Amino acid sequence: MIQKVLPQSCPEIPHQMKANNPPVGGVMSLDDGAHYFAENRKTNKVVNHQSLKDLVDNFDLPKDVADRLRGA
């Protein structure tokens, strides 16, 4: 025996996210957003430059090769 059931509409319940803290500043500019949330933040790295003359003394090189590298 087959029974036909009339379609019923399901009431839609809107999903609301509860915020623990209300927004303080409101709208943020694109530059501020890029500053705080960018993946690649600009950093100032200090580059340590070493001269070739300083590096030659760390290796056991023949005297004539070391003199050529030092520029003597």
C-alpha positions in Angstrom: 0.0 0.0 0.0 1.4 3.4 -1.0 0.6 6.5 1.0 1.1 10.0 -0.4 2.3 12.6 2.0 1.9 16.2 1.2 5.2 18.2 1.1 5.9 20.2 4.2 8.1 23.3 4.3 10.9 23.4 6.8 11.3 26.7 8.6 14.7 28.2 7.9 16.6 29.1 11.0 19.2 31.8 10.3 22.6 31.0 11.7 24.1 33.9 13.7 27.6 34.0 14.9 28.0 35.5 18.3 30.8 37.9 18.7 32.7 37.9 22.0 34.1 41.3 21.4 32.3 44.1 19.5 34.3 45.7 16.6 36.3 48.5 18.0 37.7 50.4 15.1 35.2 49.7 12.5 36.5 49.8 8.9 40.2 49.3 8.2 41.9 50.8 5.2 43.6 48.6 2.6 47.0 49.8 3.7 46.3 49.0 7.3 44.9 45.6 6.4 48.0 44.8 4.3 50.2 45.9 7.2 48.6 43.8 9.9 47.5 40.7 7.9 49.8 40.4 4.9 51.7 37.1 4.5 54.9 38.8 3.4 55.6 41.7 5.8 58.4 44.0 4.9 61.3 43.4 7.2 64.6 45.2 7.3 67.2 42.6 7.3 70.8 43.5 8.2 73.1 42.2 5.6 76.5 41.2 6.9 79.1 42.0 4.3 82.4 40.2 4.5 85.3 41.0 2.3 87.2 38.3 0.5 90.4 39.4 2.3 88.9 38.4 5.6 87.7 35.0 4.3 91.1 34.0 2.8 92.6 33.7 6.3 90.0 31.1 7.3 91.2 28.6 4.7 94.5 26.8 4.4 95.5 28.0 0.9 98.9 28.2 -0.6 100.7 31.5 -0.1 100.6 32.6 -3.8 96.9 31.9 -4.1 96.1 33.7 -0.9 98.2 36.7 -2.0 96.3 36.9 -5.3 92.9 36.8 -3.6 94.0 39.5 -1.1 95.1 41.7 -4.0 98.7 41.9 -2.8 
